[in-house]
Amino acid sequence: MDARPDTLLQHLGEEDRILGAVVPPIFQTSLFVFDDPHSMWDTMQHHPGGPPFHYSRLGNPTNHIAEQKIASLEKAGACKLFASGMAAISAAIVSVCRAGSHVVMVDTAYGPSRQVMQNLLARFGVTHTLVDGRTVESVLEAIRPETSLIYLESPSSLIFRLQDLAAIAAAAKERGIATVCDNTYCGAILQNPCELGVDMVVHSGTKYLNGHSDVVAGVLCTSADRMDAIVRNELALLGGALPPFPAWLLMRGLRTLRLRLAQHAATADTLAAWLHEHPKARQVHHVSLPDYPQRDLYLRQMRGSGGLFSFEPTFATRDEVYRF
C-alpha cells in the first residue's frame, strides 16, 4: 500500500474485515488447523512465520497485522514482533555472530545492548569494540577481518549523538559486514534506516510505538530473506515471541503514533529551548537546537526532532538536582 503514514497505520493489514469487525480481533490461539497434511507441511517448510500460520511462537494473525504496518513505515521487507526490545536486539545481533566474530558498536548505545556484548556474547568468543560513531572514520577504523556486525543507535541514548547511517551502511556493504540500527528514538516516523541502506532495524515497541505504558514489546525489521532465517533460528529457538494480546495493544497504539510523536517533539523542543537559556543548565542535548553539533546531519537524515533530550546542570549534588 502506497499511502501516507496515517493511512498505513489505520488500514494496512486490515483489508479482511472478519465478520465485519472494524477492529481486528485477538487471535488468542497457540495452534492452527489445516485442511490437509500437505498444506501444513508446505507452510512449515516454506512459510514458518506465516501466513498461513501454524504455531504462534513463529507467527500469529494479530501480530502479522501490526508487523505489516511497522514494516511499511520502516520501508522494510519484513517485520517481526518480539517479547521485548532486548529480545529483538539480541536476535538481531546473534543472527550475524558466531564464535570468533567481532562487533563494532557505538559507545553511547542503550546500556543493556552493550551488556549483550559485554556480559553474554563474550562468554561465547564474540569480541566487540566501542566507538564514538560521530564520524564515519571512527567506525571504519575499528573494523577487523573478523568483524561481522556494526551496531548503530542514532540518535543514541542519553546524549543523542548521530551516526551517518547511509555512509556507514554503504561502507559496511562493501566489506560484507551487516548493520543494525536501534531506531526507537525516531518511532519509525522520523527516520528510516533501511531506506538508508541499514540491514536491520530494531525498536523497543514499549516506548513510542505502543505509547500507553501497558506493553513490553520489541520490533525487528529487515529484508524478507534475512527475516526468514531469523524466524527459523533466533525467533524459533530462543523463543522470544510476543503473545497476541500485547500485539493487539501495540496495534492500537500505532493508530495514534504520528500524532503522539508530533506532540512529544513540540513539547521537547519548547523545554529544550527554555533550558538552553537557563543559567543552571550548562549544556542541553537535543537535536532541535540551532547549535546542535551535528545539525547538518540531523537535517539531512531525520524528518523532525523527537521527544527525548537531556541536559547537564551547573550544580552537582543530588539534593540540588532534586530541588531543580
C-alpha positions as a Markdown table, in Angstrom:
| # | Residue | x | y | z |
|---|---|---|---|---|
| 1 | Met | 0.0 | 0.0 | 0.0 |
| 2 | Asp | 1.5 | 3.3 | -1.1 |
| 3 | Ala | -0.1 | 5.8 | 1.3 |
| 4 | Arg | 0.7 | 8.4 | 4.0 |
| 5 | Pro | 1.8 | 7.1 | 7.4 |
| 6 | Asp | -1.6 | 7.9 | 9.0 |
| 7 | Thr | -3.4 | 5.8 | 6.4 |
| 8 | Leu | -1.0 | 2.9 | 6.7 |
| 9 | Leu | -1.3 | 2.9 | 10.5 |
| 10 | Gln | -5.1 | 2.9 | 10.3 |
| 11 | His | -5.8 | 0.4 | 7.5 |
| 12 | Leu | -2.8 | -1.6 | 6.3 |
| 13 | Gly | -3.3 | -5.3 | 7.0 |
| 14 | Glu | -7.0 | -4.9 | 7.9 |
| 15 | Glu | -8.4 | -5.4 | 4.4 |
| 16 | Asp | -10.1 | -8.6 | 5.5 |
| 17 | Arg | -12.8 | -7.4 | 7.9 |
| 18 | Ile | -13.5 | -10.5 | 9.9 |
| 19 | Leu | -17.3 | -10.7 | 10.5 |
| 20 | Gly | -17.4 | -7.0 | 9.6 |
| 21 | Ala | -15.4 | -6.0 | 12.7 |
| 22 | Val | -13.9 | -2.5 | 12.4 |
| 23 | Val | -11.1 | -3.5 | 14.9 |
| 24 | Pro | -9.2 | -6.8 | 14.1 |
| 25 | Pro | -9.8 | -9.5 | 16.7 |
| 26 | Ile | -7.2 | -11.0 | 19.0 |
| 27 | Phe | -6.3 | -14.5 | 17.8 |
| 28 | Gln | -5.6 | -16.0 | 21.2 |
| 29 | Thr | -4.6 | -19.4 | 20.0 |
| 30 | Ser | -1.4 | -21.4 | 20.0 |
| 31 | Leu | -2.2 | -23.7 | 17.0 |
| 32 | Phe | -3.9 | -23.5 | 13.6 |
| 33 | Val | -5.8 | -26.2 | 11.7 |
| 34 | Phe | -5.0 | -27.2 | 8.1 |
| 35 | Asp | -7.4 | -28.8 | 5.6 |
| 36 | Asp | -4.8 | -31.4 | 4.7 |
| 37 | Pro | -1.3 | -32.5 | 5.8 |
| 38 | His | 0.3 | -31.3 | 2.5 |
| 39 | Ser | -0.7 | -27.7 | 3.2 |
| 40 | Met | 0.6 | -28.0 | 6.8 |
| 41 | Trp | 3.9 | -29.4 | 5.6 |
| 42 | Asp | 4.3 | -26.7 | 2.9 |
| 43 | Thr | 3.7 | -24.0 | 5.5 |
| 44 | Met | 6.2 | -25.4 | 8.0 |
| 45 | Gln | 8.9 | -25.8 | 5.3 |
| 46 | His | 8.4 | -22.6 | 3.3 |
| 47 | His | 6.4 | -20.1 | 5.4 |
| 48 | Pro | 7.4 | -20.7 | 9.0 |
| 49 | Gly | 6.4 | -17.2 | 10.1 |
| 50 | Gly | 3.2 | -17.2 | 8.1 |
| 51 | Pro | 0.8 | -16.5 | 6.6 |
| 52 | Pro | -0.6 | -19.1 | 6.6 |
| 53 | Phe | 0.2 | -19.8 | 10.3 |
| 54 | His | 0.8 | -23.0 | 12.1 |
| 55 | Tyr | 2.2 | -22.1 | 15.6 |
| 56 | Ser | 2.0 | -18.7 | 17.4 |
| 57 | Arg | 5.6 | -18.8 | 18.5 |
| 58 | Leu | 6.6 | -18.2 | 14.9 |
| 59 | Gly | 3.6 | -16.2 | 13.6 |
| 60 | Asn | 0.1 | -15.1 | 14.5 |
| 61 | Pro | -2.6 | -13.2 | 12.6 |
| 62 | Thr | -2.9 | -10.5 | 15.2 |
| 63 | Asn | 0.8 | -10.0 | 15.3 |
| 64 | His | 1.0 | -10.0 | 11.5 |
| 65 | Ile | -1.3 | -7.0 | 11.1 |
| 66 | Ala | 0.9 | -4.9 | 13.4 |
| 67 | Glu | 4.0 | -6.2 | 11.7 |
| 68 | Gln | 2.8 | -5.2 | 8.2 |
| 69 | Lys | 2.1 | -1.7 | 9.5 |
| 70 | Ile | 5.6 | -1.3 | 11.0 |
| 71 | Ala | 7.4 | -2.9 | 8.1 |
| 72 | Ser | 5.7 | -0.4 | 5.7 |
| 73 | Leu | 6.6 | 2.5 | 8.0 |
| 74 | Glu | 10.2 | 1.4 | 8.1 |
| 75 | Lys | 10.4 | 0.7 | 4.4 |
| 76 | Ala | 11.5 | -2.8 | 5.2 |
| 77 | Gly | 10.7 | -6.1 | 3.6 |
| 78 | Ala | 9.5 | -7.8 | 6.7 |
| 79 | Cys | 8.9 | -7.2 | 10.4 |
| 80 | Lys | 8.6 | -9.5 | 13.5 |
| 81 | Leu | 7.4 | -8.6 | 17.0 |
| 82 | Phe | 9.4 | -9.9 | 20.0 |
| 83 | Ala | 8.6 | -10.1 | 23.7 |
| 84 | Ser | 10.8 | -7.1 | 24.5 |
| 85 | Gly | 13.1 | -4.6 | 22.9 |
| 86 | Met | 16.1 | -6.6 | 24.2 |
| 87 | Ala | 14.7 | -9.8 | 22.7 |
| 88 | Ala | 14.6 | -8.1 | 19.3 |
| 89 | Ile | 18.1 | -6.6 | 19.8 |
| 90 | Ser | 19.6 | -9.9 | 20.9 |
| 91 | Ala | 18.1 | -11.8 | 18.0 |
| 92 | Ala | 19.5 | -9.2 | 15.5 |
| 93 | Ile | 23.0 | -9.4 | 17.0 |
| 94 | Val | 23.1 | -13.2 | 17.4 |
| 95 | Ser | 21.8 | -13.7 | 13.8 |
| 96 | Val | 25.1 | -12.5 | 12.4 |
| 97 | Cys | 27.6 | -13.6 | 15.1 |
| 98 | Arg | 29.4 | -16.9 | 15.8 |
| 99 | Ala | 32.4 | -17.8 | 17.9 |
| 100 | Gly | 35.3 | -15.6 | 16.8 |
| 101 | Ser | 33.1 | -12.8 | 15.4 |
| 102 | His | 33.8 | -9.2 | 16.2 |
| 103 | Val | 31.2 | -6.4 | 16.6 |
| 104 | Val | 31.7 | -2.6 | 16.3 |
| 105 | Met | 29.2 | -0.8 | 18.5 |
| 106 | Val | 28.7 | 2.9 | 19.3 |
| 107 | Asp | 29.7 | 3.6 | 22.8 |
| 108 | Thr | 26.5 | 5.6 | 23.6 |
| 109 | Ala | 24.2 | 2.7 | 22.7 |
| 110 | Tyr | 21.5 | 1.7 | 25.2 |
| 111 | Gly | 23.2 | 0.2 | 28.2 |
| 112 | Pro | 21.6 | -3.3 | 28.0 |
| 113 | Ser | 22.5 | -3.5 | 24.3 |
| 114 | Arg | 26.2 | -3.0 | 25.3 |
| 115 | Gln | 25.7 | -5.6 | 28.1 |
| 116 | Val | 24.7 | -8.2 | 25.5 |
| 117 | Met | 28.2 | -7.9 | 24.1 |
| 118 | Gln | 30.0 | -7.5 | 27.5 |
| 119 | Asn | 28.1 | -10.0 | 29.7 |
| 120 | Leu | 26.6 | -12.5 | 27.3 |
| 121 | Leu | 28.3 | -13.0 | 23.9 |
| 122 | Ala | 31.8 | -12.5 | 25.3 |
| 123 | Arg | 31.3 | -15.9 | 27.0 |
| 124 | Phe | 30.9 | -17.5 | 23.6 |
| 125 | Gly | 34.0 | -15.9 | 22.0 |
| 126 | Val | 32.5 | -12.9 | 20.4 |
| 127 | Thr | 34.5 | -9.7 | 20.9 |
| 128 | His | 33.5 | -6.1 | 20.4 |
| 129 | Thr | 34.9 | -2.6 | 20.1 |
| 130 | Leu | 33.1 | 0.5 | 21.3 |
| 131 | Val | 33.5 | 3.6 | 19.1 |
| 132 | Asp | 32.4 | 7.3 | 19.2 |
| 133 | Gly | 30.4 | 6.9 | 16.0 |
| 134 | Arg | 30.0 | 10.6 | 15.3 |
| 135 | Thr | 32.5 | 10.3 | 12.4 |
| 136 | Val | 32.4 | 7.5 | 9.8 |
| 137 | Glu | 36.2 | 7.2 | 10.3 |
| 138 | Ser | 35.7 | 6.3 | 14.0 |
| 139 | Val | 33.6 | 3.3 | 12.9 |
| 140 | Leu | 35.7 | 2.1 | 10.0 |
| 141 | Glu | 39.0 | 2.3 | 11.9 |
| 142 | Ala | 37.6 | -0.3 | 14.4 |
| 143 | Ile | 36.8 | -2.9 | 11.7 |
| 144 | Arg | 38.8 | -6.1 | 11.8 |
| 145 | Pro | 38.9 | -9.0 | 9.3 |
| 146 | Glu | 36.6 | -10.9 | 11.6 |
| 147 | Thr | 34.0 | -8.1 | 12.0 |
| 148 | Ser | 30.5 | -9.4 | 11.2 |
| 149 | Leu | 28.4 | -6.5 | 12.5 |
| 150 | Ile | 28.3 | -2.7 | 13.0 |
| 151 | Tyr | 25.7 | -1.8 | 15.7 |
| 152 | Leu | 24.3 | 1.8 | 15.5 |
| 153 | Glu | 21.9 | 3.8 | 17.5 |
| 154 | Ser | 21.0 | 7.2 | 16.0 |
| 155 | Pro | 20.2 | 9.3 | 17.9 |
| 156 | Ser | 21.9 | 7.4 | 20.7 |
| 157 | Ser | 20.9 | 7.1 | 24.3 |
| 158 | Leu | 21.2 | 9.9 | 26.9 |
| 159 | Ile | 23.3 | 12.4 | 24.9 |
| 160 | Phe | 21.7 | 11.8 | 21.5 |
| 161 | Arg | 24.6 | 11.6 | 19.1 |
| 162 | Leu | 24.1 | 10.8 | 15.5 |
| 163 | Gln | 25.8 | 8.5 | 13.1 |
| 164 | Asp | 25.9 | 8.9 | 9.3 |
| 165 | Leu | 23.7 | 5.9 | 8.6 |
| 166 | Ala | 23.9 | 6.0 | 4.8 |
| 167 | Ala | 27.7 | 6.4 | 4.7 |
| 168 | Ile | 28.4 | 3.7 | 7.3 |
| 169 | Ala | 25.9 | 1.3 | 5.7 |
| 170 | Ala | 27.5 | 1.7 | 2.3 |
| 171 | Ala | 31.0 | 1.1 | 3.7 |
| 172 | Ala | 29.8 | -1.9 | 5.6 |
| 173 | Lys | 28.2 | -3.4 | 2.5 |
| 174 | Glu | 31.5 | -3.0 | 0.5 |
| 175 | Arg | 33.1 | -5.1 | 3.3 |
| 176 | Gly | 30.4 | -7.7 | 3.6 |
| 177 | Ile | 29.5 | -6.6 | 7.2 |
| 178 | Ala | 25.9 | -6.5 | 8.4 |
| 179 | Thr | 24.5 | -3.3 | 10.1 |
| 180 | Val | 21.8 | -2.9 | 12.8 |
| 181 | Cys | 20.3 | 0.4 | 13.9 |
| 182 | Asp | 18.2 | 1.0 | 17.0 |
| 183 | Asn | 15.5 | 3.4 | 15.8 |
| 184 | Thr | 13.5 | 3.6 | 19.0 |
| 185 | Tyr | 14.0 | 7.4 | 19.3 |
| 186 | Cys | 12.5 | 8.0 | 15.9 |
| 187 | Gly | 9.5 | 5.8 | 16.2 |
| 188 | Ala | 9.7 | 4.7 | 12.6 |
| 189 | Ile | 8.3 | 8.1 | 11.6 |
| 190 | Leu | 11.2 | 10.5 | 11.9 |
| 191 | Gln | 13.9 | 8.3 | 10.3 |
| 192 | Asn | 14.0 | 5.1 | 8.3 |
| 193 | Pro | 17.5 | 3.4 | 8.4 |
| 194 | Cys | 16.5 | 0.6 | 6.0 |
| 195 | Glu | 15.9 | 3.3 | 3.4 |
| 196 | Leu | 19.4 | 4.5 | 4.0 |
| 197 | Gly | 20.9 | 1.0 | 3.5 |
| 198 | Val | 21.0 | -0.4 | 7.0 |
| 199 | Asp | 20.3 | -4.2 | 7.1 |
| 200 | Met | 18.3 | -4.5 | 10.3 |
| 201 | Val | 16.3 | -2.0 | 12.4 |
| 202 | Val | 15.2 | -2.7 | 16.0 |
| 203 | His | 12.8 | -0.9 | 18.3 |
| 204 | Ser | 11.7 | -1.1 | 21.8 |
| 205 | Gly | 8.0 | -1.2 | 21.0 |
| 206 | Thr | 7.4 | -0.5 | 24.7 |
| 207 | Lys | 8.2 | 3.2 | 24.0 |
| 208 | Tyr | 6.7 | 5.3 | 21.2 |
| 209 | Leu | 5.2 | 2.5 | 19.0 |
| 210 | Asn | 2.8 | 1.4 | 21.8 |
| 211 | Gly | 2.8 | 4.7 | 23.7 |
| 212 | His | 0.4 | 3.7 | 26.5 |
| 213 | Ser | 2.8 | 2.2 | 29.1 |
| 214 | Asp | 0.9 | -1.1 | 29.2 |
| 215 | Val | 3.0 | -3.3 | 26.8 |
| 216 | Val | 6.6 | -4.6 | 26.8 |
| 217 | Ala | 7.5 | -5.4 | 23.2 |
| 218 | Gly | 10.3 | -5.4 | 20.7 |
| 219 | Val | 10.4 | -5.0 | 16.9 |
| 220 | Leu | 12.9 | -6.3 | 14.3 |
| 221 | Cys | 12.6 | -5.1 | 10.6 |
| 222 | Thr | 14.8 | -6.4 | 7.8 |
| 223 | Ser | 14.6 | -8.0 | 4.3 |
| 224 | Ala | 12.3 | -10.9 | 3.7 |
| 225 | Asp | 15.2 | -13.3 | 3.1 |
| 226 | Arg | 17.1 | -12.3 | 6.3 |
| 227 | Met | 13.8 | -12.4 | 8.3 |
| 228 | Asp | 13.1 | -16.0 | 7.1 |
| 229 | Ala | 16.4 | -17.1 | 8.6 |
| 230 | Ile | 15.8 | -15.2 | 11.9 |
| 231 | Val | 12.3 | -16.7 | 12.2 |
| 232 | Arg | 13.8 | -20.3 | 11.8 |
| 233 | Asn | 16.6 | -19.7 | 14.2 |
| 234 | Glu | 16.7 | -16.8 | 16.7 |
| 235 | Leu | 12.9 | -16.5 | 17.0 |
| 236 | Ala | 12.0 | -20.2 | 16.9 |
| 237 | Leu | 14.9 | -21.4 | 19.0 |
| 238 | Leu | 15.4 | -18.6 | 21.5 |
| 239 | Gly | 11.6 | -18.3 | 21.8 |
| 240 | Gly | 11.2 | -14.5 | 22.3 |
| 241 | Ala | 7.9 | -14.2 | 20.6 |
| 242 | Leu | 5.3 | -11.6 | 21.5 |
| 243 | Pro | 1.9 | -13.1 | 22.5 |
| 244 | Pro | -1.2 | -11.9 | 20.5 |
| 245 | Phe | -2.8 | -9.8 | 23.3 |
| 246 | Pro | 0.1 | -7.4 | 23.7 |
| 247 | Ala | 0.5 | -7.4 | 19.9 |
| 248 | Trp | -3.1 | -6.2 | 19.7 |
| 249 | Leu | -2.4 | -3.5 | 22.3 |
| 250 | Leu | 0.6 | -2.4 | 20.3 |
| 251 | Met | -1.5 | -2.2 | 17.1 |
| 252 | Arg | -4.0 | 0.0 | 19.0 |
| 253 | Gly | -1.1 | 2.3 | 19.9 |
| 254 | Leu | 0.1 | 2.5 | 16.4 |
| 255 | Arg | -3.1 | 4.3 | 15.3 |
| 256 | Thr | -2.1 | 7.4 | 17.1 |
| 257 | Leu | 1.7 | 7.2 | 16.6 |
| 258 | Arg | 2.2 | 10.1 | 14.3 |
| 259 | Leu | 0.0 | 12.5 | 16.4 |
| 260 | Arg | 1.8 | 11.5 | 19.6 |
| 261 | Leu | 5.2 | 11.8 | 18.2 |
| 262 | Ala | 4.4 | 15.3 | 16.9 |
| 263 | Gln | 3.2 | 16.4 | 20.3 |
| 264 | His | 6.2 | 14.8 | 22.1 |
| 265 | Ala | 8.5 | 16.7 | 19.7 |
| 266 | Ala | 6.8 | 20.0 | 20.1 |
| 267 | Thr | 6.9 | 19.8 | 23.9 |
| 268 | Ala | 10.5 | 18.7 | 23.9 |
| 269 | Asp | 11.5 | 21.5 | 21.6 |
| 270 | Thr | 9.9 | 24.0 | 23.9 |
| 271 | Leu | 11.5 | 22.6 | 27.0 |
| 272 | Ala | 14.9 | 22.2 | 25.4 |
| 273 | Ala | 14.9 | 25.8 | 24.1 |
| 274 | Trp | 13.9 | 27.1 | 27.6 |
| 275 | Leu | 16.6 | 25.0 | 29.3 |
| 276 | His | 19.1 | 26.2 | 26.7 |
| 277 | Glu | 18.8 | 29.7 | 28.1 |
| 278 | His | 18.5 | 28.7 | 31.7 |
| 279 | Pro | 21.5 | 29.8 | 33.9 |
| 280 | Lys | 21.6 | 26.4 | 35.7 |
| 281 | Ala | 21.9 | 24.4 | 32.5 |
| 282 | Arg | 25.5 | 24.1 | 31.3 |
| 283 | Gln | 24.6 | 22.1 | 28.2 |
| 284 | Val | 21.4 | 20.8 | 26.6 |
| 285 | His | 21.5 | 17.8 | 24.3 |
| 286 | His | 18.6 | 17.9 | 21.8 |
| 287 | Val | 18.7 | 17.7 | 18.0 |
| 288 | Ser | 16.3 | 20.6 | 17.6 |
| 289 | Leu | 18.6 | 23.3 | 19.0 |
| 290 | Pro | 20.3 | 25.6 | 16.5 |
| 291 | Asp | 23.7 | 25.0 | 18.0 |
| 292 | Tyr | 23.4 | 21.2 | 18.0 |
| 293 | Pro | 26.8 | 20.0 | 16.9 |
| 294 | Gln | 25.6 | 17.6 | 14.2 |
| 295 | Arg | 22.8 | 19.8 | 12.9 |
| 296 | Asp | 23.7 | 19.3 | 9.2 |
| 297 | Leu | 23.5 | 15.6 | 9.6 |
| 298 | Tyr | 20.2 | 15.9 | 11.6 |
| 299 | Leu | 18.6 | 17.9 | 8.8 |
| 300 | Arg | 19.8 | 15.5 | 6.1 |
| 301 | Gln | 19.0 | 12.2 | 7.9 |
| 302 | Met | 15.9 | 12.9 | 10.0 |
| 303 | Arg | 12.4 | 14.3 | 9.4 |
| 304 | Gly | 12.0 | 16.0 | 12.7 |
| 305 | Ser | 13.1 | 16.0 | 16.4 |
| 306 | Gly | 11.9 | 13.6 | 19.0 |
| 307 | Gly | 10.6 | 13.8 | 22.5 |
| 308 | Leu | 13.8 | 12.9 | 24.4 |
| 309 | Phe | 16.5 | 15.3 | 25.5 |
| 310 | Ser | 19.0 | 15.7 | 28.3 |
| 311 | Phe | 20.9 | 18.5 | 30.0 |
| 312 | Glu | 24.0 | 18.9 | 32.2 |
| 313 | Pro | 23.3 | 21.2 | 35.2 |
| 314 | Thr | 25.7 | 23.6 | 36.6 |
| 315 | Phe | 25.2 | 22.1 | 40.1 |
| 316 | Ala | 26.4 | 18.7 | 41.1 |
| 317 | Thr | 24.8 | 17.5 | 44.4 |
| 318 | Arg | 21.8 | 15.1 | 44.4 |
| 319 | Asp | 19.8 | 17.5 | 46.7 |
| 320 | Glu | 20.2 | 20.3 | 44.2 |
| 321 | Val | 19.1 | 18.0 | 41.4 |
| 322 | Tyr | 16.0 | 17.0 | 43.3 |
| 323 | Arg | 15.2 | 20.6 | 44.1 |
| 324 | Phe | 15.6 | 21.6 | 40.4 |
